[in-house]
Amino acid sequence: MSENKYGALFTPLTVGDLTLKNRIVMAPMTRQFSPAGVPGDDVAAYYRRRAEGGAGLIVTEGTGIEDNAALDSTAIPVMYGEAALAGWKRVVDEVHAAGGRIFPQLWHQGVLRDARKSARPDVPGRRPSGLWGPVGHHSLPQDYIDSVIAPTRPMTEEEIADVVAAYARAAKNAISVGFDGIALHGGHGYLIDSFFWHETNRRTDRYGGGLKQRAEFGAELVRAIRREIGPHKPIMFRFSQHKQQDYYARLGQTPEELGVILNALADAGVDILDASIRGFDTPAFEGSDLNLAGWAKKLTGKLSSTVGGIGLNNRLEEMFAGGETKSFDNLGRVLERFGDREFDLILVGRGMLGDPAWSDRVRANAPLAPFDRSALARLT
Ligand SMILES: Cc1cc2nc3c(=O)[nH]c(=O)nc-3n(C[C@H](O)[C@H](O)[C@H](O)COP(=O)(O)O)c2cc1C
């Protein structure tokens, strides 16, 4: 054990065939520096710096599966095709050479894709029921909402099967270039989440109806990935209560409701539930201090991770609304919750984007570096 006051965060964790050297994870962050979907040497060097800086695990930015309606911007990387896979192999090799571990975050934007920005504006978005969802509390531009709000046709069962197969292929591709596990973006209103959410899923087939049926698409693609990558590679699954269509939306109104979805995913083969919240200190349900990661662990018995404002003075939406973002040492609160075994891993987003050596700094008991907002615009 380290003598550092945060030493508990620097204990190893074994999951499947992987042992992480500590509990600090770089959170997935879209950067859009991969022209034509191909991550280059600059992207490899960017991730290598976070591995050199001591992160126990890196989850990459969202990376597209092979479906021409998966992504909008063509500068978002993809996980298929010779050039992109060669690029990813360089990323993985650099991270491994620096002693790091790395999962790709497989992504399909689903109902949220902005077709106007994509290479295939003619291809409509994939939507479980043709619905974008109700316009709630959000930070999206009005012209975008105007362009997506009209209902479209629901996905056919054949299209669903194609997307599931594309997820499995992307996972296989990722493992073949050396990734240590697979992360899935199942939150924030994107495709997988749009099957979970009753506002965007009104299907009456086996993918819709009750909570269990709405969980089926996510569970089916986890099973497909598990078949493809075998029993030992970890699968991490990001879910959220909030949606980009509505920050106040809730996937589960009660722990029991949330448990139906999370247990379907756990039974399908997920190892780590990545509970996406904007503030790690926020209780998920009335009557308990447990945050969303705490509930995920309690409801399923699986490992869980937390995120949101760690080492910072504000939440992501406050920063996007123009709030000044500064480093802020709230690690004592993180550690208290970690010590109570509420969660097993912590994800650091903006903090690690601004400071590649975030983990080493904490390990050395050094003050956090001032937050550098300009890092959002560059691959530093
Ligand atoms: C620039 C940026 C890009 C992001 N892109 C993604 C993404 O691709 N996938 C995802 O699941 N979350 C994404 N997020 C959310 C982060 O993973 C994280 O949950 C959020 O920033 C809260 O953590 P923080 O307060 O430590 O920054 C992004 C956040 C930022 C700041």
The ligand as an SDF file (V2000), in Angstrom:
LIG
                    3D

 31 33  0  0  0  0  0  0  0  0999 V2000
  -14.8510   17.1260  -24.7700 C   0  0  0  0  0  0  0  0  0  0  0  0
  -15.6780   16.0170  -24.1960 C   0  0  0  0  0  0  0  0  0  0  0  0
  -16.0640   14.9490  -24.9970 C   0  0  0  0  0  0  0  0  0  0  0  0
  -16.8180   13.8910  -24.4750 C   0  0  0  0  0  0  0  0  0  0  0  0
  -17.1180   12.8160  -25.2710 N   0  0  0  0  0  0  0  0  0  0  0  0
  -17.6820   11.6990  -24.7380 C   0  0  0  0  0  0  0  0  0  0  0  0
  -17.7960   10.4940  -25.4960 C   0  0  0  0  0  0  0  0  0  0  0  0
  -17.3600   10.3720  -26.6490 O   0  0  0  0  0  0  0  0  0  0  0  0
  -18.3820    9.4370  -24.8910 N   0  0  0  0  0  0  0  0  0  0  0  0
  -18.8680    9.4870  -23.6120 C   0  0  0  0  0  0  0  0  0  0  0  0
  -19.3930    8.4980  -23.1130 O   0  0  0  0  0  0  0  0  0  0  0  0
  -18.7430   10.6180  -22.8700 N   0  0  0  0  0  0  0  0  0  0  0  0
  -18.1440   11.7010  -23.3890 C   0  0  0  0  0  0  0  0  0  0  0  0
  -17.9190   12.8190  -22.5970 N   0  0  0  0  0  0  0  0  0  0  0  0
  -18.3120   12.7790  -21.1710 C   0  0  0  0  0  0  0  0  0  0  0  0
  -17.1140   12.3470  -20.2990 C   0  0  0  0  0  0  0  0  0  0  0  0
  -16.7640   10.9930  -20.5050 O   0  0  0  0  0  0  0  0  0  0  0  0
  -17.4250   12.5200  -18.7950 C   0  0  0  0  0  0  0  0  0  0  0  0
  -18.4630   11.6450  -18.4360 O   0  0  0  0  0  0  0  0  0  0  0  0
  -17.8090   13.9400  -18.4510 C   0  0  0  0  0  0  0  0  0  0  0  0
  -16.8990   14.8690  -19.0300 O   0  0  0  0  0  0  0  0  0  0  0  0
  -17.8360   14.1740  -16.9240 C   0  0  0  0  0  0  0  0  0  0  0  0
  -16.5620   13.9720  -16.3830 O   0  0  0  0  0  0  0  0  0  0  0  0
  -15.6270   15.2310  -15.9310 P   0  0  0  0  0  0  0  0  0  0  0  0
  -16.4800   16.0740  -15.0570 O   0  0  0  0  0  0  0  0  0  0  0  0
  -14.4610   14.5680  -15.2310 O   0  0  0  0  0  0  0  0  0  0  0  0
  -15.2190   15.9350  -17.1830 O   0  0  0  0  0  0  0  0  0  0  0  0
  -17.2010   13.9160  -23.1150 C   0  0  0  0  0  0  0  0  0  0  0  0
  -16.8290   14.9900  -22.3120 C   0  0  0  0  0  0  0  0  0  0  0  0
  -16.0610   16.0340  -22.8240 C   0  0  0  0  0  0  0  0  0  0  0  0
  -15.6110   17.1350  -21.9090 C   0  0  0  0  0  0  0  0  0  0  0  0
  1  2  1  0
  2  3  1  0
  2 30  2  0
  3  4  2  0
  4  5  1  0
  4 28  1  0
  5  6  2  0
  6  7  1  0
  6 13  1  0
  7  8  2  0
  7  9  1  0
  9 10  1  0
 10 11  2  0
 10 12  1  0
 12 13  2  0
 13 14  1  0
 14 15  1  0
 14 28  1  0
 15 16  1  0
 16 17  1  0
 16 18  1  0
 18 19  1  0
 18 20  1  0
 20 21  1  0
 20 22  1  0
 22 23  1  0
 23 24  1  0
 24 25  2  0
 24 26  1  0
 24 27  1  0
 28 29  2  0
 29 30  1  0
 30 31  1  0
M  END
$$$$
